[in-house]
Amino acid sequence: MFSAPLSAQRLLDSLALDTMRGHTDLASALKDPDNVIKLVLRKQKLKAFPPEILQFRNLQYLDLGKNDIKELPDSIGALKDLQYLHLSRNEIEYLPKEIGQLQNLRLLNVNQNELVELPPQIGRLKKLEYLDLWSNNLERFPDDLRELKGNLKVMDLRVILISDDIQQRLQVWLPQTKIWFSPNCKCKY
């Protein structure tokens, strides 16, 4: 019986991706890179993004949470089938502009990092449904965020000091998105 190569198959739905067993070891995944759909490298003490990940052309789910990664490579945009990108609890300060090339991305989790700003290209993620930015150092939000109003269902901005004006602006930009904010600090320094 003939089966189509994975590259010819459609993207998996969220239930299939969530319930499928993922590779948890980079070395074993590299033995058959064309068949790697889900890669989970949580708590691996990674200091940098492993460039070998870019060999997984059919990767749809990538979890690099709870590592010590400081930056993503510009080449992240090559992972065209990526739907879920989990980067929580790292030390990332900036997302590369090439993040906007991940046209199939539905979930981006970068909570508990050191993000100070988002690239304007984040507005190109037209399929993005969930954006978790909880507990970062964000001070500004690009106008391009308003381009996400079509599909973005949830954006988590808790544990970030955001002025009332910016909170209101974000709600106007994304009227159908549930945005979670922490109360604005009324502190006087």
PyMOL commands that set and color helices and strands:
alter all, ss='L'
color gray80, all
select helices_A, chain A and resi 6-8+14-19+26-29+33-35+51-55+74-78+97-101+120-124+143-150+164-173
alter helices_A, ss='H'
color red, helices_A
select strands_A, chain A and resi 38-40+61-63+84-86+107-109+130-132+154-157+178-181
alter strands_A, ss='S'
color yellow, strands_A
deselect
rebuild
show_as cartoon
